[in-house]
Each structure stands twice: as structure tokens, then as C-alpha cells.
């Protein structure tokens, strides 16, 4: 079992190593803590989106929050994290989007652990992505 951020379960993401490298790069490269991290406001928004059925599948939910987090990903730290993770320079747009997706997935795993949603296994008969 991997090392997960606070309240993450690994149900969506099995390795948060790139995200850890990003947060570490923020401290080392920029000498500051940087986000984003999932917030209570994000959890409330997620709950409303699901209850109102504005978003009905897991991929769309990840996409929605990834877009929200993307502008908050610091380019210098993201570049350093991706270089460390992939072992070479990676397109910064791709890199930032991967980090944003990790944060969005973390948010959803937190929501699942708190009982706000229930992640389901898609291959089981009658199961949806979440309820």
C-alpha cells in the first residue's frame, strides 16, 4: 500500500508520488507552502453537484475539479516535480494538468471517506461510478 495524503484511500489514485514531489518542490524551489489542497468549500460544492445530478460520473467530476485547481498549480514547482518524477523535462501544460487531476482525485477520495459520496466499482453489475 502506498503513502496517501490525508484522508485519501487509493480508490482512484494508487500513487500520489507526483503530488508529494510538487508540494516538496514548492517548499524547496519557492521557499513556501503552496496549494491547492482540497477544502471544505470544495467538499460542499462536490456534494451539491452530485445531489443535484449536475455531474453524474467520476470522470466528469475529476475534470470539473481539475479545471478549478489548474490555475493554482505553480509552474516552477510543477516543472521541478515532473522533472524529478519522470526523469526528464515534461510539457508544463501536461504536468500541471496531471497535478490538478491528482488533487481533484484526492478531493473525491476524501468525499468518499466522509460518506458524502460512495465510490462504486464500475465492473460490478448495476454499479455506478458514485452515488
C-alpha positions as CSV (number, residue, x, y, z in Angstrom):
1,X,0.0,0.0,0.0
2,X,1.3,3.4,-1.0
3,X,1.6,6.6,1.0
4,X,-1.5,8.7,0.7
5,X,-2.4,12.3,1.5
6,X,-4.7,13.0,4.5
7,X,-8.0,11.0,4.1
8,X,-7.1,9.7,0.7
9,X,-7.8,6.0,0.2
10,X,-6.2,4.9,-3.0
11,X,-9.5,4.0,-4.6
12,X,-8.9,6.3,-7.5
13,X,-5.2,7.0,-7.4
14,X,-2.7,4.3,-6.4
15,X,0.3,6.6,-6.2
16,X,0.4,10.3,-5.1
17,X,4.2,10.5,-5.6
18,X,4.0,13.2,-8.2
19,X,1.8,15.3,-5.9
20,X,4.2,14.9,-3.0
21,X,7.1,15.9,-5.3
22,X,5.1,19.0,-6.2
23,X,4.4,20.1,-2.6
24,X,8.1,19.4,-1.8
25,X,9.2,21.5,-4.8
26,X,7.1,24.3,-3.5
27,X,8.9,24.3,-0.2
28,X,12.4,23.9,-1.8
29,X,12.1,26.0,-5.0
30,X,9.8,28.7,-3.9
31,X,10.5,28.5,-0.1
32,X,6.8,28.5,0.7
33,X,3.9,26.2,1.1
34,X,1.6,26.1,-1.9
35,X,-1.6,24.6,-2.8
36,X,-4.1,23.9,-3.8
37,X,-5.4,21.3,-1.3
38,X,-8.9,20.1,-1.1
39,X,-11.0,22.4,1.1
40,X,-14.3,22.2,2.9
41,X,-15.8,24.6,0.3
42,X,-14.7,22.1,-2.4
43,X,-16.4,19.3,-0.5
44,X,-19.6,21.3,-0.2
45,X,-19.5,22.1,-4.0
46,X,-18.9,18.4,-4.8
47,X,-21.8,17.4,-2.6
48,X,-24.2,19.9,-4.3
49,X,-23.0,18.9,-7.8
50,X,-23.7,15.2,-7.1
51,X,-27.0,15.8,-5.2
52,X,-28.4,18.0,-8.0
53,X,-27.1,15.4,-10.5
54,X,-25.3,18.2,-12.4
55,X,-22.4,15.7,-12.6
56,X,-23.2,12.0,-12.9
57,X,-19.9,10.2,-13.5
58,X,-16.5,10.1,-11.9
59,X,-14.5,11.3,-15.0
60,X,-16.7,14.4,-15.2
61,X,-16.2,15.1,-11.5
62,X,-12.4,14.8,-11.8
63,X,-12.5,17.0,-14.8
64,X,-14.6,19.7,-13.1
65,X,-12.3,20.0,-10.1
66,X,-9.1,19.6,-12.2
67,X,-10.1,22.7,-14.1
68,X,-10.8,24.5,-10.9
69,X,-7.3,23.6,-9.4
70,X,-5.3,24.1,-12.6
71,X,-4.7,27.8,-12.3
72,X,-3.5,27.4,-8.8
73,X,-0.7,25.0,-9.7
74,X,2.6,26.9,-9.6
75,X,4.6,26.4,-12.9
76,X,8.1,26.4,-11.4
77,X,7.3,23.9,-8.8
78,X,5.3,21.7,-11.2
79,X,8.2,21.7,-13.6
80,X,10.6,20.7,-10.9
81,X,8.3,17.9,-9.6
82,X,7.7,16.5,-13.1
83,X,11.4,16.5,-13.9
84,X,12.0,14.6,-10.7
85,X,9.1,12.2,-11.2
86,X,9.6,11.4,-14.9
87,X,13.4,11.9,-15.0
88,X,13.3,14.5,-17.8
89,X,11.5,17.7,-18.7
90,X,7.8,17.3,-19.5
91,X,5.5,19.7,-21.2
92,X,4.4,22.1,-18.5
93,X,0.7,22.1,-19.6
94,X,0.6,18.3,-19.3
95,X,2.5,18.4,-16.0
96,X,0.2,20.9,-14.4
97,X,-2.9,19.1,-15.6
98,X,-1.6,15.8,-14.0
99,X,-1.1,17.5,-10.7
100,X,-4.5,19.1,-10.8
101,X,-6.1,15.7,-11.6
102,X,-4.3,14.2,-8.6
103,X,-5.7,16.9,-6.3
104,X,-9.2,16.5,-7.8
105,X,-9.0,12.7,-7.2
106,X,-7.8,13.3,-3.7
107,X,-10.8,15.5,-3.0
108,X,-13.1,12.8,-4.3
109,X,-11.4,10.1,-2.2
110,X,-11.9,12.4,0.9
111,X,-15.6,12.8,0.0
112,X,-15.9,9.0,-0.2
113,X,-14.2,8.5,3.2
114,X,-16.5,11.1,4.8
115,X,-19.6,9.5,3.3
116,X,-20.5,12.5,1.1
117,X,-20.4,10.1,-1.9
118,X,-19.9,6.4,-2.3
119,X,-17.4,5.3,-4.9
120,X,-18.6,2.1,-6.7
121,X,-16.7,-0.4,-8.7
122,X,-17.8,0.1,-12.3
123,X,-17.4,-3.6,-13.3
124,X,-20.0,-4.8,-10.7
125,X,-23.4,-5.3,-12.1
126,X,-25.7,-2.3,-11.6
127,X,-22.9,-0.2,-10.1
128,X,-22.3,3.5,-11.0
129,X,-19.2,5.5,-10.5
130,X,-20.6,7.0,-7.3
131,X,-23.8,7.7,-5.5
